Amino acid sequence: MSALAEGIHGSVASIGYGLAAIGPGIGVGLIFGNGVQAMARQPEAAGLIRSNMFIGFALTEALALIGIVMPFVYGQ
């Protein structure tokens, strides 16, 4: 075993979740950024845009919640 592998302690799953959280983070930013831009362009459709924006947010955050559960499911 190498000296580097002997010095690593802790859970590698936490690093995996950190990397998995990047995708939903970018997705949420895109959803709200484009939603605000769409409401600025068409204020009369703000209600429909806002409801679709929150549905997209919930689906994107579900990916982050699945990512936080997976290390516990597959961890040792």
C-alpha positions, 0 to 999 in steps of 0.5 A, spaced: 500 500 500 502 506 498 504 512 503 498 516 500 493 511 501 495 510 508 494 517 510 487 518 507 482 517 512 474 518 512 469 517 508 470 517 500 462 518 499 462 525 502 467 527 496 462 523 492 456 527 494 460 534 494 461 532 486 454 530 485 452 537 488 455 541 483 450 539 478 443 541 482 447 547 484 448 549 477 441 547 475 438 551 480 442 557 478 439 556 471 432 555 473 431 561 477 436 566 472 432 564 466 425 564 470 427 571 472 429 573 465 422 570 462 418 574 467 422 581 466 420 580 458 413 578 459 410 580 466 403 578 464 405 571 464 409 571 471 404 567 474 405 561 469 413 562 469 413 562 477 409 556 477 413 552 472 420 555 475 418 552 482 416 545 479 423 545 475 426 547 482 423 541 486 425 536 480 432 539 480 433 539 488 430 531 488 437 530 484 441 533 490 437 529 495 438 522 492 445 524 492 445 525 499 442 518 501 446 514 496 452 514 500 448 511 506 445 506 502 452 504 498 456 506 504 460 501 509 
